[in-house]
Amino acid sequence: MSFYITLISDSSKHFFPGNKTSHFTTQLPTPITLNDEWEMGLVDFIYPHTWYNIREDNNLFGFDLGDGKSIARRIPQGFYETIPDILDGMYLEDFKNKIEFHYHPIVKRVKIKTKEHAKVFLHKGFSKLLGFEPGEIKGKVESSYIADPNASFPLIYVYSDLVEPQIVGDVQAPLLKIVKVEGKDGEVVNAHYTRPHYVPVIRRHFQTVEMVLRLHSGELVPFERGRVIAVLHFRMRQIV
């Protein structure tokens, strides 16, 4: 015995006006009562690839052109397809002959070169995209890690209030599925699972389902637009 429920992020706004694409509650048309032990799995997860990889919380860097004056600057928010696009967003005419940025596509690393006592300051979040640790850079320095414009968005953690909490790192949380991010900016992505991972259901009677989508950092996925569709499969709990 089994059944499916399809949840749409913008379908119950008259019941829950605070719903957003990354955190929504769905009011089901009728209550559901489960007898015995049940479990559920995510079989389809459709989401819009509409977030910015450069945002207000990770677009800050600073520099000193050698005169002892530290200047902070934010590059414009948006989705940057490549590391060279990000480096172009950082560049200022004032840097000429003092600060240089180079990207090596073969090894996928960034090299920063400063002259005449100039320095670059990379802040947390922004430094991760370029493959550096946060801090001050002077001289010739190559990034320790691969530079990746999508470093902040490799995975989406899907949580639901219907499932039994489990250990996730150093906390307990009602995790349903970890979804690997696919697709390109602006696309609608369908993650389909022919053999879904099932998690025990803890609520025997319900008429609402809450879904929360988070990044590894714990922040809500910052969708700019679009809707999420989640198809859930419920079945009697299988004893292995």
Secondary structure, 3 states (H helix, E strand, C coil): CEEEEEEECCCCCCCCCCCECCEEEEEEEEEEECCCCEEEEEEEEEEECCCCCECCCCCEEEEECCCCCEEEEECCCECCCCHHHHHHHHCCHHHCCCEEEEEECCCCEEEEEECCCCEEEECCCHHHHHCCCCEEECCEEECCCCCCCCCCCCEEEEEECCECCEEECCEEECEEEEEECCCCCCCEEEEECCCCCEEEECCCEEEEEEEEEECCCCCECCCCCCCCEEEEEEEECCCC
